[in-house]
């Protein structure tokens, strides 16, 4: 059923706004399927929980069910999603290697790389911190 994944994504892209599509659906990857279930990979627990809690996983289920004309269950798994493959002619620059290493360190530590001290906003409620 992995051949249907591009069709499902195309249908979802028509249903939701571009920002939601690129933020929540585009990072998903087809992993495997059984007779009644589709397993999709998500980059982290936050994404998995957001998709589940805000009904976005249901959109994926509906589109798969529509294409297959039967009820399909979508299961989200947190997996390390591989970056796009580089051609042999491309050599990663020093910054890319450094960034890749930093992201790996964040993943192993369980910290979200989007939350940095540089982005911390001081306000009345958190002045002491």
Residue pairs with C-beta under 8 A, 6 or more apart in sequence:
1 30
1 33
1 38
1 64
1 68
2 30
2 32
2 33
4 64
4 67
4 68
5 30
7 67
8 60
8 63
8 64
8 67
9 25
9 26
11 63
11 66
11 67
12 21
12 25
12 59
12 60
12 63
13 21
13 25
15 59
15 63
16 25
16 59
20 56
24 47
24 50
24 51
24 56
25 56
25 60
27 42
27 43
27 47
27 81
28 40
28 41
28 42
28 60
28 76
29 40
29 41
29 79
29 81
30 38
30 39
30 40
30 41
31 39
31 40
31 41
31 77
31 79
32 39
33 39
36 71
36 72
36 73
37 72
37 73
37 74
37 75
38 60
38 64
38 72
38 73
38 74
38 75
39 75
39 76
39 77
40 60
40 74
40 75
40 76
40 77
41 76
41 77
41 78
41 79
41 81
42 48
42 51
42 76
42 77
42 78
42 79
43 78
43 79
43 80
43 81
44 78
44 107
44 112
45 78
46 112
48 76
48 77
48 78
50 56
51 57
51 60
51 76
52 76
57 74
57 76
60 74
61 72
61 73
61 74
64 72
64 74
65 71
65 72
80 107
83 100
86 92
92 100
102 113
103 113
106 112
106 113
